[in-house]
Amino acid sequence: MLVQKNGKWVFVSRKTRRPLAYYRGEGKPSEDWVRKQEQRVQYFKHLGEQEFVSKAGAGEWGRPELVAKYIKGTPGQNLKKFKDYIK
């Protein structure tokens, strides 16, 4: 939502009326600028809803694909003895 505060155009939250972006140009901002700000807000609003939790846990009881990636990317994970590592 676009409002004017103290002579400056401000993109504010519809719910809390908190300023989210200030327009730095002269005059009223274009519809394109307002649309870009709305897209940016929606992007960050829905960022936390992605499935990051299901990919967590590369430890001993983690998901098989992450455990395999961890073992592959960490030197010495497939060795039985330390002397095999220093060869």
Disulfide bonds with the S-S distance in Angstrom:
none
